[in-house]
Amino acid sequence: MIAEVRAGQSLTQALSGLSTAPSAARAGAQDVAYGTLRRYACGEFILRHLLEKALPHPAVEALLLGALYRLQTRPESPHVVVDQAVAAAGELAGGAFRGLVNGVLRNYLRQRETLHVAIADDDEAAHQHPRWWLGRLRRAYPDRWQEIVAVGNSQPPMTLRVNRRRIALADYVARLQNVGLSARQVGRDALILDKAVPVDSLPGFADGLVSIQDAGAQRAVEVLDPTAGQRVLDACAAPGGKTCHLLETADIDLLALESDASRTRLIAQNVRRLGLPAMVRVADCRATDQWWDGLPFDAILADVPCSASGVVRRHPDIKYLRRESDLRGFARLQTEILDALWPLVKPGGKLLYATCSVFPEENGAQIDAFLFRQPAARRLTEERLLPQEEHDGFFYALLQKAV
């Protein structure tokens, strides 16, 4: 998985290769992969100092990165980690790199203190983010960029969204306590577990009592605040968390769109598990002539494609996959979506623009430009959630069309 992400594949795609693995092995592999990828450039920095030349075998290099992560997070068992890594190297490239893996890891243990002093002087390795990313954070948030980086490098909490149609939040807390789990409320429908557990351990998960969703992501529905009887569009709906939250909140007539057919199936699965009514279609929301029936919407949620820079602790592969030049493409796509959807909002209706980005050009700057183009639009609220321990980073702008 580590090698595949470093070669350009998403972690979600890489994880699919574990679908048939035993649950314990799958959990262990995910822990190493996520932990290694969160430490962007740190392991690579160490390998540059310990290897005389680049390795010709990506899987062996990924094995070394994973082993270095284990040595840094489990310093009490270095010999076990080295022995396991050497054994694993025996199954790659015909075992040709066993000696090299053993030598590199033992050299790291001998030079650990010196190497970590050197890491502190390397911007990317010390802060575990790409250099261009750090530069943008420093410019946008000169007083808070280090906090944003630290949260991005951390492990996120397990946050639940209680299905208010099926059970009251207090009653679900009692259900958790009955199975020895504790949680604290952080939003209208959100609970953070004191300790993460497999979803199968959550009471009522299979029956649709609860879902997994970050507290910041849950703010979208709270800000849009749909009411019974409204006609609502979720324009970029996959994987369906916000779609389901909308349906849990009010009796609405909801259409969920997603341009990717495989991701549309995720929406359908979520809606089905929760027992919610929704119309889900495969469509590009910008191509309104191909799917819109001409009836305006009371409310539209435009959770637009973006850099996802605010959710990097949950998706550490983003550090490897994003390029600074991608931001221009995202901004252009966001503009196209806003301009395509605005005519579909009825007079007096609302559109919620949402991203999981911390970069201003995808957020406030995008809305300022839109309001200049659309004098009939009014900004009701704007909410910037920077990444914190309790939630990821999001941006919300609630727009209303003049009557």
Order of alpha helices (4+ residues) and beta strands (2+ residues): alpha-alpha-alpha-alpha-alpha-alpha-alpha-alpha-alpha-alpha-beta-alpha-beta-beta-beta-alpha-beta-alpha-beta-alpha-beta-beta-alpha-alpha-beta-alpha-beta-beta
